[in-house]
Amino acid sequence: MEQVGVRELRQNLSVYLRQIQDDQRPLEVTDRGRPVAVLTPLSPAADEYAALQAAGRLRPAAASWSTYSMHTNEITTEGSDALEALREERL
């Protein structure tokens, strides 16, 4: 795996990003010779989804997940009223 120092990467970021994209190979980033990160090309999954959608084999969701989440009932009593009700239940 090719290595590049932080300073070199910062000075030539666009060159290295283009290289990662074109070669489809990861790049190890080092700080004073010590590996600190690995830059990897994105998987072609996004392109695959677009192709499946264009072919009619994939249909995006009609609603978000929040539409199907459970809704809790709102509490309408004051805290002191609820506390008083609990105390009455104990007696």
N, C-alpha and C positions, 0 to 999 in steps of 0.2 A: 504494500500500500504506500502510495506516495505521501510524503510528509511536507508540511510547510509551517514556518514559524508564524506566530501571531502578527508580528510587525510586517512581514512580507505579505501575509494574507490581507491585512488592513490596507496596505498600499496598492495592492493589485486584486482587490476582491472581485471585480467584474470578470477579470481574466480567469480566475480560478472557478468562479461559478459557471462560466461558459464551458470550461474544461470538464467539470463534473457532469454537466448536462450532456455534452457531446459524447464523452467517453463512457458514461453510465458506470463510473467507478468511484468509490468513496475516497475522501481525502482526509488524512489525519492532521490535526492542528496541534502544534507543540508550543509550549511556553518554556523557554530556556532548555530545550531539548527533551522536556517531559511531555508526553501525550496528554492533552486536556480535552479534546473533542474529536469527533469524526463527522465530517460533512458527507452526507450521502445523497444521491439523486432521488427524487420522488419516484414512487412506484407509478407505473402507468395505469393504476386503478381508476383514476379520475377520467382518463381517456376511455377506458373500458366502459364505465358507466354512461358516458355520453354516447358511445357507439351503440350500446344496448338500448338506450332511450330512443335514439334516432331510428333504430330498427323496429321499434315497437315492442321489444321484449322486456322492457323495464318501464314501469310507470311510477312517477314520484308520488309520495303520500299526498292525499287530499287535505289532511289536517295534521297539525303538530301533535306531539305526544301529550302536551298539556291539555288538549281537548279531552283525552281519555283518562286523565288522572282523577283520582278520587277527590271530591270536594268535601271539606269538613263543614259542619254546621257552625254558624257564627254563635259565639256566646253572647247572650243578650243581658245577662244579669251582672250586677256589679260584684266586685270581689267580696264586699262585706255581706251582701245578700246570700251569696253562695256559702260563705263561712257560717252564717246563721242557720242556713238549711242543714248543713252538716252537723252542727251542734244539736239541732232538734232531733235529727235521726238517732243520735247516740242516746238520748234520754228515753 
